[in-house]
């Protein structure tokens, strides 16, 4: 498993269903604002660049083709490295860089840049691979139609698709579609522990306190988190749990030692709440996750039947 800053996951390619014991850095710069701190950590680690897998993301304000390369070059400069291993288009949404805040946490809402398509941005990202600034490029938070549009028009295929999926938002059909013939894109599951991320404001109790997972963990002589991560691995996704606690990171690493039976996998499949915890559709004025589970609810009250 790759571990850095509490973030853990295996990179593509090739697709993998298990956690590899190595090192990764996955830091969306425009959201976390920690490029220089991560860069100092890289320098202090004493590790060679080939020992690290470094992923970052292109933020919505840099979707114009002329802004794509400068955005990555800024990231590389902050990290103190010459190239990335994977660069993801963070969202299939372009913000006007002259009018919108640099992140979704700004006081005023973003202004959409309707003159830029995801295909314009993707073509510019392909040039980053040709320039050896990143080894692979991928996507994040795309609906199926968005993915299909890229696949129909791309010269360089997405190396990975990172999106929210966990036992409370399983999206099994969507996950399976990624591995189907003609698609073949590895799925990276962010928030694999569902609503354990402190930024999610929800009345649904933390998944690790769910009596079902507590009970199953006791049966397996494991922790609820390990059972949940093991489920994510066994269903064919690459899980990236986030933690800043050393003991929890080590606990996550042991998830691959907790195999689940087919019956246990089916029991977990029955726990799906179709609850999406990261959906900025309303605040951004766009319709994200079209035809996917959890796309519509925008108010906490709409989850009341799931409690």
N, C-alpha and C positions, 0 to 999 in steps of 0.2 A: 504494500500500500504506500502511496506517496503521501508524505506528511510535511506540511509547513504551515505555520500560522494557524494550526488547528484544522486546516482543510485537508481532506484526504480523498484521493481517488486515483484510478488507473487511467492512463491516457490512451487514446487511439493513435494511429492504428498499430497493431491489429486489434480488432474487437476482443474484449476480455470479459469474462463473467466473474472473475475473482479479483481479490485485492492483491496487488503486488507490493512487496516490501521494498520501497525505494523512497524517492523524495520528489515532491511536486510543490509548485507555487502557483496558486490560482487567485489572482487579485484583480478585480475590476477597478481600474484606477480612478475613474470619474465618480465612483460610488464610495469607495473606501478611502481614497486620498492618501494611500500609504506606500506609494511607489518608492520614495526615497528610503523609508524605514526598511522595506523589504530588500531594497538594494544593498543597504548596509548589512543586513542579515546574510545576504548571499556572499558579500565580500568577506565577512567575518567567519563564515562557515569553513573556509579552506577547501571547499569542494570544487572540483573542476566543473565547467559548464556542462560537459557530457553526462555528469552524474545527476543533473537536475532536469526536470520537465517543467517548463514555465508556460503558463496559460494566462492570457489577459483578454479583455473584451473591448470592443469598439462601442463607445457610448453614442446615444441617439443624436447628439449635436454634431457629430463628425461624419454623418452619412453622405454628405456631398462628396463626389469622387475626389475633388481637389483637397479635401480635408482628411481623407482616409490615411494616406501615408504620413502626413505630419503628426496625426494622432498616435500612430504606432511608434514613430521615431521619438516622440515625447516619452512614451512608455519605456522604450528601450533605454533612453537616456537616464530616466529616473531609476530604473532597475540596474543600470550599469552593465548591461549585456548587449551583445551584437545581434541577437535574434531571439524570437520566441519559438516554442514548439507548436503552440496552438493559439490562434487568434479567432475569437468568436464575435459574430455580430450579435450584440447583447439582446436587442429587440428588433422586430420587423417594423420599426417605427422611426421616422426621421423627424427631428426637431429643427426648427429654424435656428441656426447658431447665433444669429444676430438679435434674436428676440426672446429666447428661452433660457431658463436657468441651466446650469451645468449638470444638475442632477434633479431627480424627482422630488427632492426635499426642499426645493426653493419655495419662497413665499408665494410666488405667483405661478399659475399653471403654465405648462409649455405651449409654444405655438408650433403647430405641425408644419413641416416643410413639404408641401404637396407637389413640389416640382422634382422630388427625388424618389425613385422607386428602389425596392430592395435589390432589383437586378442591376441598377446603376452602382449601388454600393458594393454588391458582390463582385462585379467586374473589377472594381478598384481593389478589392481585397485579393483577387486572383493575381493582380500585379505585384502584390506584396510577396507572394510565394515566388514569383519569377525573379524578384529582386533579392531573394534569399534573406528577407527580413523576418519571415516566419516559415516554419517547415510545413505547417498545415493550417487550414482555415475551416471554420465551422459556424454553426448557427445556434441560437438560443431563444427559447420562448416562441417558436414559430407554430402556427396552425398547420394542419396537413396541406391545405391549399397553398400556403406560403412555401412549404418544402417542395411541393410538386412544381411550383413555378420556377424555383431555383434549379431543380433537377432537369427541367426541360430546356433551360437556357444556359447552363453553366459550361465552362471549359474545364474547371477544376471542381470536382465533386466535394460537398461538405464532408469533412473527416469525422464529425461528431455533431450531435444535436443535444444540447443541454436544456432540460426543462424540469419543472416541478412534478415529481411523482413519488408516491409513498402509499402505505396501506389505506390512508384516508382519501387518496386521489390516485387510484391505480391506473386508469386509462389503459387497460391491458390491450385492447384492440389497437390503440395508437402505438404502444410499445412494440407489439408484434409486427405491425406494418413496417416499422423501420428495418426489420431484419428480413423482410420479404424480398423475393427476387426482383431485381431492378431498382431497389432502394439501397439496402445494405449500408445503413448509417448507424454506427454505434450510439446508444442512448446513454447520456450522463444524467443521473438523477440527482438534482439538487434538492435540498430539504428532504432527504430520505427519511428523516425522523419527524416528518410532518410539522406540527406546530410547536416544535421545541425552539425554533428561532425566536429570540426575544422581540424581534421587530414585528412579528405577526400579532395583531390585536384580535383575539378571538375568545369567545366564551366556551369553546370546546375545550375540555380538560386536556392537559398534555398527554400525548399518546403513550408515553412511558408509564403513565399512571392508569391507563386503561386496564380494567380488571382482566380482560381477555389476554392481553400481552403479558401482564404480571403473572397470571396463572401458567401460561405456556412457557414463560421463562423459567419458572420454578420446576416445571416438568423436564426442561432441558438442562437444568443446572447452569443457567446462563442469566444474563440481564435482559430486561425488555429491549434495550437498545440493540444488543447483539442479535436477538431474535429478529427484530425488524430489519436490520441491515442484512442479515443472512437471507431473509426473504427477498430483498432487493437484488442481491447478488444472484441467487438461484433463478430468478425470473429473467435474467439476462441483461440487467442494467449495471452500469458502473456507478456506484454510490459515492457521494462526496459529503459525508457528515462534517459538520463544522463544530470545532470546540477549541477553547484556549486553555483547557485543563489537561495537563500531562496524563493524569490517570484515566481520563475519559478517552483521550486519543489512543492510549494503549488498550483500553477496553474495546474500542471500535476495531482495532487491528485484529482482535481475536474473534471477530464475527464470523470469519471464514471457517472457524473450527466448530461452528454450531450448525451442522447440517439439519435440514428440515425434511420430513417425510412428505410424500405426495398428499397424504391426508391433512397434514399440518398446513401445507401450502394452500390447499383448498379451503381450509377453515379460515385462514387469513384473507383469502379472496372474498369471503363473506363479510369482511369488516369494512368494505369500501363505503365511504360516506359521500364520495364525489365532492369533497370539500377542498376548494382551491384557496390557499392562503396568500398567494402573491398575484394580485390582479389589479393593475393600475388603470384598467380600461376607463373607468369613470373620470378619474382625475386627469387623464391625458386626452379624453375626448375621442377615443378610438374603440373599436370592437375587436378585442384580442381573443385568441383561443376559439375561433369560430368552429362550431360543430364538435367541440371537445367538452368533456365533463367539467363542471365547475366554472363554465364561462360566464353564465348569466348572473349568479348572485353577486350583488354589490353591497348588500346590507347585512349586518350581523344577524338581524332577526330572521333572515331567510335560512339560517343554519339551525334554527331552534328545534326543528324536527330531528336533527342529527345528534342532539345531545343525549 
